[in-house]
Amino acid sequence: MNPSVKFRKQFIFWACLLVPSLFAPATSAQTATGSFNVRITIQAECRVNSATDMNFGTAGVIAANIDQQSAISVQCTNGTPYNVGLNAGTGTGATVSNRLMTGPAGATVAYNLYRNTARTLEWGTTVGTNTLAGTGNGAVQTIPVFGRVAPQTTPAPGVYTDTITITVTF
């Protein structure tokens, strides 16, 4: 046999044997798998996010209604029913039907807060009677508050203030 033919046959033999190993996938590392659970429990909750101040401005003699508006931002979990109540304030002798801003020498200016623009539904703290009901949607919900200073005997000049507490029952 011709040495060159013999060499070619041996070359082909070894090529057929070695070339596939060049393209064979590398041996991969072994793996093991497992799993774990992820969980959160959402409970019913409501928060008062913010409230804007109500400023009736500057007035002289209070001879006509002075109306103003502010807003309360409440956030409750989705589907949570709630009621927003507003107390009588800090004025001595105040009630939810007759709130009082107090000024110089203990003088007062009467005002009230309402749940509607017509200012006919007083805002108080008794659920089912004079609170505002709603249902949470998970996002911040803005609730308007309507205020009125009605005509009254005007007290001495000065700054008159009150502080209202917001209660969210859920």
C-alpha positions in Angstrom: 0.0 0.0 0.0 1.2 3.4 -0.9 2.4 5.3 2.2 0.4 8.4 1.2 -2.9 6.4 0.9 -2.1 4.8 4.3 -1.5 8.2 5.8 -4.8 9.6 4.4 -6.7 6.6 5.8 -5.2 7.1 9.2 -5.8 10.8 9.0 -9.5 10.3 8.1 -9.8 7.7 10.9 -8.4 10.0 13.5 -10.3 13.0 12.2 -13.6 11.1 12.4 -12.7 10.2 15.9 -11.5 13.6 17.2 -13.6 16.2 15.3 -16.9 15.3 17.0 -15.3 15.8 20.4 -14.4 19.3 19.5 -18.1 20.2 19.0 -19.4 18.1 21.9 -21.0 20.2 24.7 -19.0 20.7 27.8 -19.9 18.6 30.7 -22.2 20.7 32.8 -22.3 21.1 36.6 -24.9 19.3 38.4 -27.8 21.3 40.0 -30.4 20.9 42.6 -33.6 23.0 42.9 -36.0 23.9 45.7 -38.6 26.4 46.4 -40.0 28.8 49.1 -43.2 30.6 49.6 -43.6 34.4 49.7 -46.5 35.9 51.6 -47.9 39.1 53.1 -51.1 39.6 55.0 -53.0 42.8 54.3 -55.2 44.0 57.2 -57.9 46.6 57.0 -56.4 50.0 57.8 -57.2 53.6 57.3 -55.0 56.7 57.6 -55.5 60.4 57.6 -52.8 61.5 55.1 -53.3 65.2 55.3 -55.8 68.0 55.9 -55.7 71.5 54.6 -56.5 74.4 56.9 -59.7 76.3 56.6 -59.1 80.0 56.5 -62.2 82.3 56.5 -60.0 85.2 55.6 -60.3 88.7 57.0 -63.7 90.3 57.9 -65.0 93.3 59.6 -68.6 93.2 60.8 -70.0 89.7 60.2 -73.3 90.6 58.4 -73.4 87.9 55.8 -72.4 84.2 55.5 -68.7 83.7 55.0 -68.2 80.3 53.3 -64.9 78.5 52.9 -63.7 75.0 52.0 -60.8 72.7 53.0 -60.0 69.0 52.3 -59.1 65.8 54.1 -57.0 63.1 52.5 -57.8 59.6 53.7 -56.2 56.3 52.5 -57.8 53.0 53.3 -57.1 49.5 52.1 -59.2 48.5 49.1 -62.7 47.5 50.0 -62.5 48.8 53.6 -65.7 50.7 54.6 -65.0 53.8 56.7 -66.6 56.8 58.4 -64.9 60.2 58.8 -66.0 62.2 61.8 -65.0 65.8 62.9 -65.3 66.7 66.5 -66.6 70.0 68.0 -63.2 71.6 68.2 -61.3 73.0 71.2 -63.4 76.1 71.8 -64.9 76.2 75.3 -68.6 75.3 75.1 -68.4 74.3 71.4 -70.7 71.6 70.0 -70.8 70.0 66.5 -73.8 72.3 65.8 -72.0 75.4 67.1 -68.2 75.3 66.8 -66.3 78.2 68.3 -63.1 79.9 67.2 -61.5 81.6 70.2 -59.7 84.9 70.1 -58.6 87.8 72.3 -59.8 87.7 75.9 -61.7 84.4 75.3 -64.1 86.1 72.8 -65.4 83.7 70.1 -66.7 83.5 66.5 -69.2 80.8 65.8 -68.9 78.6 62.7 -69.9 75.2 61.5 -68.6 72.4 59.2 -70.7 70.6 56.7 -70.5 67.4 54.6 -72.2 68.9 51.5 -71.9 72.1 49.4 -75.4 73.3 50.3 -74.2 73.4 53.9 -77.2 71.5 55.3 -75.6 68.3 56.6 -73.6 69.1 59.8 -70.4 67.2 60.4 -70.0 65.4 63.7 -68.7 62.2 65.2 -71.7 59.9 65.5 -71.3 57.1 62.9 -74.5 56.7 60.9 -75.8 60.1 61.9 -73.4 62.9 61.1 -70.2 61.3 59.7 -69.2 60.8 56.1 -69.2 57.2 54.9 -66.9 55.8 52.2 -65.1 52.7 51.0 -61.4 52.5 50.6 -59.9 51.9 47.2 -56.2 51.6 48.3 -55.4 55.1 47.0 -55.6 58.5 48.7 -59.2 59.8 48.6 -59.8 63.5 49.0 -62.9 64.5 51.0 -64.1 68.2 50.9 -65.1 70.0 54.1 -67.5 72.9 53.7 -67.4 75.7 56.4 -69.6 78.7 57.2 -69.4 81.6 59.5 -73.0 82.8 59.8 -74.0 86.5 60.6 -73.5 87.1 64.3 -72.6 89.8 66.8 -69.0 90.7 65.8 -66.4 90.4 68.6 -63.3 92.5 69.1 -60.7 92.6 66.4 -58.0 89.9 66.6 -57.2 86.5 65.3 -59.7 83.7 66.1 -58.7 80.0 65.8 -59.9 76.5 66.6 -58.5 73.0 66.1 -60.6 70.1 64.8 -59.8 66.5 65.3 -60.5 64.1 62.5 -61.5 60.5 63.4 -61.7 57.7 60.8 -63.6 54.7 62.0 -63.2 51.5 60.0 
